[in-house]
């Protein structure tokens, strides 16, 4: 079971839970519900991209980008952002060398000004003090005055940052995928996190093209 007791300021975010199927279990009922909590209750929620799977726990939704139901170039469950006038072009591609499944997410950016970036982003729920491990597989085709970052911002509420975890790469990968990973403890006071794959300016007007797949965050 996972739950939330605050509004999300107009944004979608990911709830997740994991564990072992109890001994003897043969079926399960899955609910999305609004429960009374301290009085006569009321609420309005919107739900999408629900899934149940066996295997490793993952707090990210659609971290392998296999779910793609629109023509926006952006995999289901993700958003995009570009700052400072950076030009971002994204695409979900069928790829023979995809590390998982058959699809990858391409992030391409041009004209990234000093101190700015272009990214894909997902908001998730976290709990302070828990241990997290984040990893992903990336292929870097081009970086010019730029670097790739797998970046997690931790917040107590929207606009109130309490910490970050960042891992980065600054070189192309000769057509191969490689793993970036980071781990640690969720900072005190953190309740939500923004998870980014971003191309950040690094020493001039930046540009880059990267491919991402098999993004995971395990929180335990």
C-alpha positions as CSV (number, residue, x, y, z in Angstrom):
1,X,0.0,0.0,0.0
2,X,1.1,3.5,-0.7
3,X,-0.8,6.7,0.1
4,X,-0.8,10.5,-0.2
5,X,-2.4,13.1,2.0
6,X,-1.6,16.3,0.2
7,X,-2.7,17.9,-3.1
8,X,-0.1,18.0,-5.9
9,X,-0.4,21.6,-7.2
10,X,-1.8,20.5,-10.6
11,X,1.0,17.9,-11.3
12,X,0.9,14.2,-11.6
13,X,3.4,12.2,-9.5
14,X,4.2,8.5,-8.9
15,X,3.1,6.3,-6.0
16,X,4.6,2.9,-5.8
17,X,4.8,-0.1,-3.5
18,X,6.6,-3.4,-3.6
19,X,7.0,-6.6,-1.7
20,X,6.5,-10.4,-1.8
21,X,3.2,-12.0,-2.7
22,X,1.9,-13.7,0.5
23,X,2.0,-17.5,0.8
24,X,-1.1,-19.1,-0.7
25,X,-2.2,-16.0,-2.7
26,X,-3.7,-16.7,-6.1
27,X,-5.4,-13.4,-7.0
28,X,-5.4,-9.8,-5.8
29,X,-7.7,-6.8,-5.9
30,X,-6.0,-3.5,-6.7
31,X,-7.7,-0.3,-5.6
32,X,-7.3,3.4,-6.2
33,X,-9.4,4.8,-3.4
34,X,-10.2,7.9,-1.4
35,X,-10.5,7.0,2.3
36,X,-11.9,9.0,5.2
37,X,-9.1,10.4,7.4
38,X,-10.2,12.1,10.6
39,X,-13.7,13.2,9.7
40,X,-16.3,13.2,6.9
41,X,-14.0,13.0,3.9
42,X,-14.1,14.3,0.3
43,X,-11.6,14.3,-2.5
44,X,-10.9,14.5,-6.2
45,X,-8.1,12.7,-7.9
46,X,-7.0,11.7,-11.4
47,X,-5.2,8.4,-12.1
48,X,-3.2,7.1,-15.1
49,X,-0.5,4.6,-16.0
50,X,-1.4,2.0,-13.4
51,X,0.6,-1.2,-13.6
52,X,1.5,-4.3,-11.6
53,X,4.6,-6.3,-12.4
54,X,6.9,-9.0,-11.0
55,X,10.5,-8.2,-10.6
56,X,12.7,-5.5,-9.1
57,X,11.0,-2.6,-7.3
58,X,11.0,0.7,-9.1
59,X,9.6,4.0,-7.8
60,X,9.6,5.4,-11.3
61,X,6.7,4.9,-13.6
62,X,7.5,3.8,-17.2
63,X,11.3,3.9,-16.5
64,X,11.9,1.8,-19.6
65,X,9.8,4.1,-21.9
66,X,7.8,1.2,-23.3
67,X,4.5,2.9,-22.8
68,X,4.0,5.5,-25.5
69,X,0.4,6.3,-26.4
70,X,0.7,9.8,-28.0
71,X,2.6,11.6,-30.7
72,X,4.4,14.1,-28.5
73,X,7.7,12.3,-28.6
74,X,7.5,11.9,-24.8
75,X,6.9,8.5,-23.1
76,X,3.8,8.2,-20.9
77,X,4.3,9.3,-17.3
78,X,7.1,11.8,-18.1
79,X,7.2,15.6,-18.7
80,X,9.7,17.8,-20.4
81,X,11.3,21.1,-19.5
82,X,13.8,23.5,-21.1
83,X,15.1,26.7,-19.5
84,X,16.6,29.9,-20.8
85,X,15.5,29.5,-24.4
86,X,17.1,26.1,-24.9
87,X,15.6,24.2,-27.8
88,X,14.6,20.7,-26.9
89,X,13.6,17.9,-29.3
90,X,12.5,14.6,-27.9
91,X,11.4,11.2,-29.4
92,X,10.5,7.7,-28.3
93,X,12.3,5.4,-30.7
94,X,12.2,1.7,-31.5
95,X,15.8,0.6,-31.1
96,X,17.5,-2.7,-31.8
97,X,20.0,-2.0,-29.0
98,X,17.5,-0.9,-26.3
99,X,18.8,-2.1,-22.9
100,X,15.3,-3.2,-22.0
101,X,12.3,-3.9,-24.2
102,X,12.3,-2.3,-27.6
103,X,12.0,1.5,-27.0
104,X,14.3,4.2,-25.8
105,X,13.8,7.9,-25.0
106,X,15.9,10.4,-27.0
107,X,16.6,13.8,-25.6
108,X,18.2,16.3,-27.9
109,X,18.9,20.0,-27.1
110,X,20.4,23.0,-28.8
111,X,21.2,26.6,-27.9
112,X,21.4,25.9,-24.1
113,X,22.5,29.2,-22.5
114,X,24.9,29.5,-19.5
115,X,23.5,27.9,-16.4
116,X,20.5,26.3,-18.1
117,X,19.4,22.9,-19.2
118,X,16.8,20.8,-21.1
119,X,15.4,17.7,-19.6
120,X,12.7,15.0,-19.1
121,X,11.3,14.9,-15.6
122,X,9.0,12.8,-13.3
123,X,7.7,13.6,-9.9
124,X,7.6,10.8,-7.2
125,X,6.8,10.4,-3.6
126,X,9.6,9.7,-1.1
127,X,10.0,9.2,2.6
128,X,12.8,10.9,4.7
129,X,15.5,8.7,6.1
130,X,15.0,5.8,3.7
131,X,17.8,4.5,1.5
132,X,17.6,5.0,-2.2
133,X,19.5,3.7,-5.2
134,X,18.9,5.2,-8.7
135,X,20.3,3.9,-11.9
136,X,19.8,4.2,-15.7
137,X,21.3,3.2,-19.0
138,X,22.5,6.0,-21.3
139,X,24.0,6.4,-24.7
140,X,25.6,9.8,-25.4
141,X,25.8,10.6,-29.1
142,X,26.9,14.2,-28.8
143,X,27.9,16.7,-26.2
144,X,29.2,20.2,-27.1
145,X,29.8,22.5,-24.2
146,X,27.3,20.3,-22.3
147,X,27.1,17.4,-19.9
148,X,24.5,14.7,-19.1
149,X,23.1,14.6,-15.6
150,X,20.9,12.0,-13.9
151,X,19.5,14.4,-11.2
152,X,17.2,14.0,-8.2
153,X,15.8,17.0,-6.4
154,X,14.3,16.4,-3.0
155,X,11.6,18.7,-1.6
156,X,9.5,19.0,1.5
157,X,6.8,20.6,-0.6
158,X,6.8,22.4,-4.0
159,X,9.4,25.1,-4.1
160,X,11.1,24.0,-0.8
161,X,14.3,22.1,-1.7
162,X,16.0,20.0,1.0
163,X,18.7,18.2,-1.0
164,X,19.8,16.7,-4.2
165,X,21.7,13.6,-5.6
166,X,23.5,14.0,-9.0
167,X,25.6,11.8,-11.2
168,X,26.9,13.0,-14.5
169,X,28.9,12.2,-17.7
170,X,30.8,14.6,-20.0
171,X,31.9,12.4,-22.9
172,X,30.3,10.5,-25.7
173,X,30.0,6.7,-25.4
174,X,31.0,5.4,-28.9
175,X,27.6,4.1,-29.7
176,X,27.2,2.0,-26.5
177,X,25.0,2.3,-23.5
178,X,26.5,2.6,-20.0
179,X,25.2,2.8,-16.5
180,X,25.0,5.9,-14.3
181,X,24.0,5.3,-10.7
182,X,23.7,7.2,-7.4
183,X,22.6,6.2,-3.9
184,X,22.1,7.6,-0.5
185,X,19.5,8.5,2.1
186,X,16.4,10.6,1.4
187,X,17.1,13.9,3.2
188,X,15.3,14.9,6.4
189,X,11.9,16.6,5.6
190,X,11.7,15.3,2.0
191,X,8.3,14.2,0.8
192,X,8.6,14.4,-3.0
193,X,11.4,14.2,-5.5
194,X,11.8,15.4,-9.1
195,X,13.8,13.0,-11.2
196,X,15.5,14.4,-14.2
197,X,17.5,13.2,-17.2
198,X,19.0,16.5,-18.4
199,X,21.5,18.0,-20.7
200,X,23.2,21.0,-19.0
201,X,25.3,23.7,-20.4
202,X,29.0,23.3,-19.5
203,X,31.4,26.0,-20.6
204,X,29.5,27.8,-23.5
205,X,26.3,27.6,-25.5
206,X,25.5,23.9,-25.1
207,X,24.1,21.1,-27.3
208,X,23.7,17.4,-26.9
209,X,21.9,14.2,-27.9
210,X,21.4,11.4,-25.4
211,X,19.3,8.2,-25.3
212,X,17.9,6.9,-22.0
213,X,16.5,3.5,-20.9
214,X,16.0,1.3,-17.9
215,X,15.7,4.1,-15.4
216,X,15.1,2.8,-11.8
217,X,14.8,4.1,-8.3
218,X,14.6,1.7,-5.4
219,X,13.6,3.2,-2.1
220,X,13.7,0.9,1.0
